[in-house]
């Protein structure tokens, strides 16, 4: 609160004294820091932040190990014609929120179309697959609970981006990952889905 004096009387403001506008005074935080020097909030993830996995076209936004919460939240992009092959999680439940585009999901044998704004629940232990049969990429947010599956994606990214040229060694590394993280793929279903919808893994 600004105080001025007129004729020595407190509480009255005299023109010309302490007239610097409040808007020009940088806001102060505790300890004398300006607001621009304040530390970033511990529980805020801005739109442009997260751990990117370029090989998988994914970004970890909320990792349980970092925030102490039992979930993983990530953003991803599916290219036109891309298939996430049928698989089953034995340790996590998932939910996909379609941000843009349109995706087809098969969950527990039920096929459904998810337009932008939809949520698709994929319970633990239920086989599921999804794909983009459209001409434009689709953006999604994927939720996993409990947390920990982000480490699977980190290791898979390393496999995809390694200099290993032996296809057998690469497949062996993927199989080891699947076993350690309780993930079972169902490759026998891929030809049927690929032929029917014109998609590919």
C-alpha positions in Angstrom: 0.0 0.0 0.0 1.5 3.4 -1.0 1.4 6.3 1.4 2.0 10.0 0.7 1.7 13.1 2.7 0.2 16.5 2.1 1.0 19.3 4.5 2.5 16.7 6.8 -0.8 14.8 7.2 -0.3 11.1 6.9 -2.5 9.0 4.7 -3.0 11.6 1.9 -1.3 11.3 -1.4 0.5 14.3 -3.0 0.9 14.4 -6.8 4.4 13.8 -7.9 5.5 11.7 -4.9 6.0 7.9 -5.4 4.1 8.0 -8.6 5.8 5.0 -10.3 2.9 2.8 -11.6 2.4 -0.5 -9.8 2.5 -2.3 -13.1 6.1 -1.3 -13.6 7.3 -2.8 -10.4 8.3 -6.5 -10.7 6.3 -8.7 -8.4 8.3 -9.9 -5.5 8.2 -13.4 -4.1 9.4 -14.5 -0.7 13.1 -13.9 -0.2 13.2 -11.0 -2.7 13.0 -13.0 -5.9 10.8 -11.8 -8.8 8.1 -14.1 -9.9 10.1 -14.9 -13.1 12.8 -16.4 -10.8 10.3 -18.7 -9.0 11.1 -22.5 -9.3 8.9 -24.5 -11.7 6.0 -26.1 -9.9 6.9 -29.7 -9.0 3.6 -31.2 -10.2 3.2 -29.3 -13.4 4.1 -30.8 -16.8 3.9 -28.0 -19.5 2.7 -28.9 -23.0 6.2 -28.9 -24.5 7.8 -31.0 -21.8 8.2 -34.8 -21.3 10.7 -37.5 -22.2 10.6 -38.0 -25.9 11.1 -41.4 -27.6 11.5 -40.5 -31.3 11.9 -44.0 -32.5 8.4 -44.9 -31.1 6.9 -41.5 -31.8 5.9 -41.2 -28.1 6.5 -38.8 -25.2 6.3 -39.8 -21.6 4.3 -37.0 -19.9 3.7 -38.4 -16.4 6.0 -41.1 -15.1 5.0 -42.7 -11.8 8.6 -43.0 -10.6 9.1 -39.2 -10.9 5.8 -38.1 -9.3 5.2 -40.9 -6.9 1.9 -41.9 -8.4 0.7 -45.3 -9.6 0.3 -44.5 -13.3 2.0 -43.7 -16.5 0.6 -41.1 -19.0 2.1 -40.7 -22.4 1.3 -39.1 -25.7 1.8 -40.8 -29.1 1.1 -40.7 -32.8 -0.1 -43.5 -35.0 0.7 -43.1 -38.7 -1.9 -43.9 -41.4 -2.1 -47.7 -41.8 -0.2 -48.4 -38.6 -1.2 -51.4 -36.5 -0.4 -52.0 -32.9 -0.5 -55.8 -33.0 -2.8 -57.9 -30.7 -1.2 -58.3 -27.3 -2.1 -58.8 -23.6 -0.8 -57.0 -20.6 -0.6 -59.2 -17.5 0.5 -56.4 -15.1 -1.2 -53.1 -16.3 -4.6 -51.8 -17.3 -4.7 -49.2 -20.0 -7.0 -46.5 -21.3 -6.5 -44.6 -24.6 -7.9 -41.2 -25.3 -8.1 -40.2 -28.9 -7.1 -36.6 -29.3 -7.2 -36.3 -33.1 -8.0 -38.6 -36.0 -9.9 -41.9 -35.8 -8.7 -45.3 -34.7 -10.2 -48.8 -34.7 -9.8 -50.9 -31.6 -10.3 -54.6 -30.9 -10.7 -55.3 -27.2 -11.6 -58.8 -26.0 -12.8 -59.7 -29.5 -15.0 -56.6 -29.8 -14.2 -54.2 -32.7 -15.0 -50.5 -32.2 -14.3 -47.2 -33.9 -13.0 -44.4 -31.7 -13.3 -40.9 -33.0 -11.5 -37.8 -31.5 -12.7 -37.3 -28.0 -13.3 -41.1 -27.3 -11.8 -43.1 -24.5 -11.2 -46.9 -24.9 -10.6 -49.0 -21.8 -8.2 -52.0 -22.1 -8.4 -54.0 -18.9 -5.4 -56.0 -17.6 -5.5 -59.6 -19.0 -7.7 -58.7 -22.0 -6.2 -59.1 -25.5 -6.4 -55.9 -27.6 -5.1 -54.2 -30.7 -5.6 -50.9 -32.4 -4.8 -49.4 -35.8 -5.3 -46.4 -38.1 -7.1 -47.1 -41.3 -7.4 -43.4 -42.1 -5.3 -41.2 -44.3 -4.2 -38.8 -41.5 -2.1 -39.5 -38.4 -4.0 -40.0 -35.1 -2.8 -38.5 -31.8 -3.5 -40.3 -28.5 -3.0 -40.1 -24.8 -2.4 -43.4 -23.2 -2.8 -44.2 -19.5 -1.3 -47.2 -17.8 -1.8 -48.2 -14.2 0.1 -49.1 -12.1 3.3 -47.3 -13.1 6.5 -48.8 -14.3 5.7 -49.6 -17.9 7.6 -46.5 -19.0 10.8 -48.5 -18.5 9.6 -51.0 -21.0 9.2 -48.3 -23.6 12.6 -46.8 -22.7 14.2 -50.2 -23.3 12.2 -50.8 -26.5 13.3 -47.4 -27.8 16.9 -48.4 -27.2 16.4 -51.7 -29.2 14.7 -49.8 -32.1 17.4 -47.1 -32.3 20.5 -49.4 -31.7 23.1 -50.1 -34.3 22.3 -53.8 -34.1 21.8 -55.1 -37.7 21.2 -58.8 -36.9 17.5 -59.3 -37.1 17.7 -62.4 -34.9 19.4 -60.5 -32.1 16.9 -57.7 -32.3 14.0 -60.1 -32.1 15.6 -61.9 -29.1 16.0 -58.6 -27.3 12.3 -57.8 -27.9 11.3 -61.3 -26.7 13.3 -60.8 -23.5 11.6 -57.4 -22.9 8.1 -58.9 -23.4 8.8 -61.7 -20.9 10.2 -59.3 -18.2 7.3 -56.9 -18.4 4.5 -59.5 -18.6 3.6 -58.7 -22.2 2.2 -61.5 -24.5 1.8 -60.9 -28.3 -0.6 -62.8 -30.5 1.1 -62.8 -33.9 -1.3 -65.3 -35.4 -3.9 -62.6 -35.5 -1.9 -60.1 -37.5 -2.5 -61.5 -41.1 -6.3 -61.5 -40.6 -6.3 -57.9 -39.3 -3.8 -56.7 -41.9 -5.8 -58.2 -44.8 -9.2 -57.0 -43.6 -8.3 -53.4 -42.8 -5.2 -52.8 -45.0 -2.9 -52.0 -42.1 0.6 -53.2 -41.0 2.6 -53.5 -37.8 
